[in-house]
């Protein structure tokens, strides 16, 4: 898969990249929401101009939420304005806050993996077409979260 990652923690970003590349995924790292949206926009324009298609330029976009210059939620909104079917996964401990900011987004477009999680769990999440069991947070009614531990669902 072709994967775009927005993560401001350099060590964490390198861990994601190393683990995903070991599974033969192509990974592009960005350090914040602004850089992520800029890179995504450039790739989307390339797809449109040269390949004459409006498909998503990445198979998946992984977003941290709490980043400088632009949050993951703000970046997600801009990406989804360009390509509404882009698959996004937030890698964050702020699941409810993210979904509260993205209430108008389709539930099957965005997923949240609650931190902390193992890299092997992340690989399974990305490579699985969908979670076998969707876990819906009944408090919000529309927050889809994934966690290694059911107790970590917020």
C-alpha positions as MATLAB code, in Angstrom:
seq = 'XXXXXXXXXXXXXXXXXXXXXXXXXXXXXXXXXXXXXXXXXXXXXXXXXXXXXXXXXXXXXXXXXXXXXXXXXXXXXXXXXXXXXXXXXXXXXXXXXXXXXXXXXXXXXXXXXXXXXXXXXXXXXXXXXXXXXXXXXXXXXXXXXXXXXXXXXX';
ca = [
       0.000    0.000    0.000;
       0.961    3.610   -0.466;
       0.699    5.243    2.975;
       0.976    8.892    4.024;
       1.774    9.548    7.695;
       1.472   12.801    9.640;
       3.309   12.487   12.961;
       5.207   15.265   14.718;
       7.213   12.933   16.971;
      10.219   11.987   14.837;
      11.010    8.805   16.784;
       7.417    7.551   16.546;
       7.235    8.411   12.841;
      10.411    6.425   12.144;
       9.023    3.446   14.058;
       5.856    3.483   11.938;
       7.866    3.841    8.734;
      10.294    1.018    9.586;
       7.532   -1.391   10.597;
       5.380   -0.646    7.540;
       8.271   -0.833    5.085;
       9.200   -4.256    6.484;
       5.754   -5.313    5.241;
       6.477   -3.887    1.769;
       4.400   -0.732    2.100;
       5.533    2.552    0.541;
       5.596    5.187    3.289;
       5.756    8.977    3.060;
       6.348   10.858    6.318;
       5.193   14.382    7.083;
       5.894   16.213   10.326;
       2.593   18.025   10.846;
      -0.886   18.647    9.480;
       0.134   21.472    7.140;
       2.894   19.432    5.517;
       0.553   16.443    5.255;
      -2.198   18.424    3.504;
       0.320   20.100    1.178;
       1.817   16.752    0.182;
      -1.614   15.176   -0.234;
      -2.814   18.092   -2.387;
       0.241   17.870   -4.651;
      -0.239   14.125   -5.127;
      -3.963   14.553   -5.788;
      -3.227   17.208   -8.434;
      -0.695   14.888  -10.046;
      -3.295   12.099  -10.199;
      -5.771   14.476  -11.822;
      -3.438   16.108  -14.325;
      -1.274   13.232  -15.458;
      -3.280   10.112  -14.763;
      -6.644   11.754  -15.528;
      -8.235   10.255  -12.428;
      -9.743   11.594   -9.219;
      -8.859    8.548   -7.164;
      -7.184    8.966   -3.801;
      -3.415    9.333   -4.177;
      -2.802    7.186   -1.076;
      -4.341    3.918    0.018;
      -4.410    5.183    3.580;
      -3.480    8.290    5.562;
      -2.359    7.882    9.176;
      -2.768   10.985   11.323;
      -1.688   11.956   14.775;
      -4.158   14.434   16.212;
      -2.121   16.730   18.416;
       0.409   18.327   16.029;
       1.847   21.814   15.600;
       0.468   24.233   12.983;
      -2.592   22.052   12.164;
      -4.350   19.314   14.097;
      -5.064   15.937   12.603;
      -8.794   16.721   12.566;
      -8.220   19.913   10.556;
      -5.932   18.037    8.154;
      -8.541   15.283    7.774;
     -11.228   17.825    6.849;
      -9.028   19.313    4.125;
      -8.086   15.894    2.761;
     -11.706   14.726    2.735;
     -12.783   17.881    0.908;
     -10.458   16.821   -1.908;
     -11.197   13.093   -1.830;
     -14.253   12.172    0.295;
     -13.485    8.439    0.095;
      -9.925    8.657    1.402;
      -9.366    6.111    4.179;
      -7.988    7.809    7.306;
      -6.804    6.315   10.557;
      -6.063    8.474   13.563;
      -3.319    7.157   15.820;
      -4.201    9.078   18.921;
      -5.339    9.043   22.512;
      -7.950   11.712   21.741;
     -10.634    9.650   19.996;
     -13.741   11.418   21.247;
     -12.284   14.864   20.625;
     -11.414   13.928   17.063;
     -14.844   12.615   16.206;
     -16.543   15.584   17.845;
     -14.635   17.790   15.393;
     -15.555   15.555   12.442;
     -19.247   14.913   13.071;
     -20.209   15.527    9.442;
     -17.859   12.828    8.095;
     -18.989    9.359    7.048;
     -18.342    6.795    9.746;
     -16.672    4.284    7.417;
     -14.063    6.795    6.209;
     -12.352    7.486    9.524;
     -11.099    5.051   12.115;
      -9.246    5.616   15.353;
      -6.549    3.469   16.895;
      -6.159    4.449   20.525;
      -2.623    4.965   21.798;
      -0.800    3.072   23.141;
      -0.770    0.182   20.675;
       1.820   -2.237   19.342;
       3.304   -1.897   15.870;
       2.067   -5.395   15.035;
      -1.467   -4.257   15.894;
      -1.042   -1.259   13.569;
       0.092   -3.543   10.742;
      -2.930   -5.804   11.232;
      -5.223   -2.792   11.300;
      -3.838   -1.379    8.068;
      -3.631   -4.648    6.191;
      -7.077   -5.872    7.247;
      -9.754   -4.698    4.819;
     -11.931   -3.831    7.803;
     -12.090   -4.764   11.416;
     -13.915   -8.029   11.871;
     -15.651   -6.515   14.839;
     -16.508   -2.857   14.783;
     -16.596   -1.372   18.211;
     -18.983    1.538   18.423;
     -18.671    3.881   21.352;
     -22.217    4.045   22.662;
     -21.537    7.339   24.413;
     -21.121    9.158   21.108;
     -22.996    6.653   18.969;
     -20.760    7.097   15.944;
     -17.176    6.826   17.106;
     -15.492    3.780   15.652;
     -12.442    2.875   17.655;
     -10.008    0.017   17.626;
      -7.880   -0.995   20.515;
      -5.912   -3.933   21.750;
      -7.820   -3.695   24.989;
     -11.553   -3.192   25.160;
     -11.093   -1.218   28.368;
      -9.167    1.457   26.458;
     -12.188    2.468   24.412;
     -13.342    5.941   25.356;
];
